């Protein structure tokens, strides 16, 4: 981890400032097994506190650590009772069924490429590219993942890179042109529109982070005080 942090600090002055403010990298990892992937599904589109509460209830009735058999034995009423939506319940049942049938093999995942892991996991209903990328980062410990669809990473890039550049450009333009008090007041009162970076812009910003983009993303999440998986 020290090598990754040192590389990021040397390659990107903006990220260096973030790292110095956040402090040591403390990424937490889970084992590459059914339990971790089921937990990832439960956490989808929920804030940290709500997700933890629902997952604890779910694990209490299904059995911990979670197993495909433990999930498949639960009724729809039991799943609703712990706070899971009908859709997430279906996703968890589909995951359990595919693992039981041998269609999803956790043993082979560590040997697969990132692209192969994503293709293997997304065969399960409810597991999209983002969930597969989180599994790569926080379960398989892949160091160079860039989740371009993640809202937190996009927002952090906007805040620390795009918005700062826009502010500098606006400041330089203001120096070169004479602005009347009236127009300046109108500009001051207008609401700034946030335009999050495109995947192409994100790839460009993150180019110097390779091969440690996962670690960089962890720092971006922390810079927004966003809970990671």
C-alpha positions in Angstrom: 0.0 0.0 0.0 2.9 2.4 0.8 4.2 1.9 -2.8 0.8 2.8 -4.2 0.4 5.9 -2.0 3.9 7.1 -2.8 3.3 6.7 -6.6 0.0 8.7 -6.4 1.6 11.5 -4.4 4.4 11.8 -6.9 2.3 11.5 -10.0 -0.6 13.9 -9.1 -0.2 17.1 -7.0 -4.0 17.4 -6.5 -4.2 13.8 -5.2 -1.1 14.5 -3.1 -3.0 17.2 -1.2 -6.0 14.9 -0.7 -3.8 12.1 0.6 -2.1 14.5 3.1 -5.4 15.7 4.3 -7.1 12.2 4.6 -4.1 10.4 6.0 -3.1 6.7 5.8 -5.0 4.4 3.4 -7.1 2.0 5.3 -9.0 0.0 2.6 -11.0 -2.9 4.1 -11.3 -6.1 2.2 -13.7 -9.1 2.4 -13.1 -12.7 1.3 -14.0 -13.6 -2.3 -17.1 -15.7 -1.5 -20.8 -15.8 -1.6 -21.2 -13.8 1.6 -19.4 -10.8 0.2 -21.3 -10.6 -3.1 -24.7 -11.0 -1.3 -23.7 -8.1 1.0 -22.8 -6.0 -2.0 -26.3 -6.6 -3.4 -27.9 -5.6 -0.1 -25.8 -2.4 0.0 -26.9 -1.2 -3.5 -28.5 2.3 -3.5 -28.6 2.5 0.3 -26.7 4.8 2.6 -24.2 3.2 5.0 -26.4 3.2 8.2 -29.5 1.8 6.5 -27.5 -0.8 4.6 -25.8 -2.1 7.8 -29.1 -2.4 9.6 -30.9 -4.3 6.8 -27.9 -6.6 6.3 -27.7 -7.5 9.9 -31.4 -8.4 9.9 -30.9 -10.4 6.7 -27.9 -12.3 8.1 -29.8 -13.1 11.3 -32.5 -15.0 9.5 -30.4 -16.5 6.7 -27.5 -17.5 8.9 -24.0 -16.1 9.1 -21.8 -16.4 7.1 -24.4 -16.4 4.4 -24.7 -19.4 2.2 -26.8 -20.1 -1.0 -28.7 -22.7 1.0 -29.5 -20.3 3.8 -30.8 -17.7 1.4 -32.9 -20.1 -0.7 -34.7 -21.4 2.3 -36.1 -18.0 3.1 -39.7 -17.0 2.1 -40.6 -13.8 0.3 -42.3 -12.7 3.6 -39.1 -13.2 5.6 -37.1 -11.2 3.1 -39.6 -8.4 3.1 -39.6 -8.5 6.9 -35.9 -7.6 7.2 -36.4 -4.6 4.9 -35.4 -6.0 1.5 -37.4 -4.9 -1.5 -39.0 -7.4 -3.9 -36.4 -6.6 -6.5 -33.4 -7.2 -4.2 -34.9 -10.3 -2.8 -35.1 -11.7 -6.4 -31.5 -10.7 -7.0 -30.3 -12.5 -3.9 -32.4 -15.6 -4.8 -30.9 -15.6 -8.3 -27.4 -15.3 -6.9 -28.0 -18.2 -4.5 -29.5 -20.3 -7.3 -26.7 -19.7 -9.7 -24.0 -20.5 -7.1 -25.9 -23.7 -6.1 -26.1 -24.7 -9.7 -22.3 -24.2 -10.2 -22.8 -21.3 -12.7 -20.9 -18.9 -10.6 -17.6 -20.2 -9.2 -15.8 -18.1 -6.6 -12.7 -20.3 -6.7 -11.8 -19.3 -10.2 -12.3 -15.5 -9.8 -8.9 -14.7 -8.4 -7.2 -16.1 -11.5 -9.4 -14.2 -14.0 -8.8 -10.8 -15.5 -10.9 -7.8 -14.5 -12.9 -8.1 -17.7 -13.5 -11.8 -17.1 -14.6 -11.3 -13.5 -17.1 -8.6 -14.6 -18.5 -10.8 -17.3 -18.8 -13.7 -14.8 -20.5 -11.8 -12.1 -22.9 -9.8 -14.3 -24.7 -13.0 -15.3 -26.5 -12.6 -12.0 -29.6 -10.5 -12.0 -29.0 -7.2 -10.2 -25.3 -7.3 -10.5 -24.1 -4.7 -12.9 -20.7 -3.4 -13.8 -20.5 -1.1 -10.7 -21.2 -4.0 -8.3 -18.6 -6.2 -10.1 -16.1 -3.4 -9.9 -16.6 -3.0 -6.2 -16.1 -6.7 -5.8 -12.8 -6.4 -7.8 -11.6 -3.6 -5.6 -12.7 -4.6 -2.1 -12.8 -8.4 -2.4 -10.3 -9.4 -5.0 -8.0 -6.5 -4.1 -7.4 -5.4 -7.6 -5.4 -2.2 -7.5 -6.1 -0.6 -10.8 -10.0 -0.4 -11.1 -11.6 2.9 -12.2 -15.4 2.8 -11.6 -16.5 5.5 -14.1 -20.1 5.0 -13.2 -19.6 5.7 -9.5 -21.3 8.9 -8.3 -18.8 9.5 -5.5 -15.8 9.2 -7.7 -17.4 11.4 -10.4 -18.3 14.1 -7.8 -14.9 14.1 -6.3 -13.2 14.4 -9.7 -15.6 17.3 -10.5 -14.8 19.0 -7.2 -11.1 18.6 -7.1 -10.3 18.8 -10.8 -13.0 20.2 -13.2 -14.5 22.8 -10.9 -11.1 24.1 -9.8 -10.0 24.4 -13.4 -13.3 26.2 -14.3 -12.8 28.6 -11.4 -9.3 29.4 -12.5 -10.4 30.0 -16.1 -13.3 32.2 -15.0 -10.9 34.3 -12.9 -8.5 34.7 -15.7 -11.3 35.8 -18.1 -12.5 38.3 -15.6 -9.1 39.9 -15.4 -8.9 40.3 -19.2 -12.4 41.7 -19.6 -14.1 44.7 -17.9 -17.3 43.5 -16.2 -19.9 46.0 -15.1 -21.2 45.9 -11.5 -24.7 44.9 -12.9 -23.5 41.9 -14.8 -21.2 40.9 -11.9 -24.1 41.0 -9.5 -26.2 38.9 -11.8 -23.5 36.4 -12.2 -23.0 36.2 -8.5 -26.7 35.5 -8.0 -26.9 32.8 -10.6 -26.8 29.1 -9.6 -23.7 27.2 -10.7 -24.5 24.1 -12.8 -22.7 20.9 -11.9 -21.6 18.9 -14.9 -20.0 15.6 -13.8 -17.1 14.3 -15.8 -17.6 11.8 -18.6 -15.9 8.4 -18.6 -13.4 9.8 -21.1 -12.6 12.7 -18.9 -12.2 10.4 -15.9 -9.8 8.1 -17.8 -7.8 11.2 -18.7 -7.6 12.5 -15.1 -6.7 9.0 -13.8 -4.1 8.2 -16.4 -1.2 9.1 -14.1 -2.6 7.0 -11.3 -2.0 3.7 -13.0 -1.5 1.0 -11.8 -3.1 2.2 -8.5 -6.4 3.7 -9.6 -8.4 1.7 -6.9 -6.3 3.3 -4.2 -6.8 6.8 -5.7 -10.6 6.2 -5.8 -10.6 5.3 -2.1 -9.0 8.6 -1.4 -11.5 10.4 -3.6 -14.4 8.8 -1.6 -12.7 9.8 1.6 -12.3 13.3 0.4 -16.1 13.6 0.2 -16.6 11.7 3.5 -18.4 9.0 1.4 -18.6 5.5 3.0 -16.9 2.9 0.9 -18.1 -0.7 0.6 
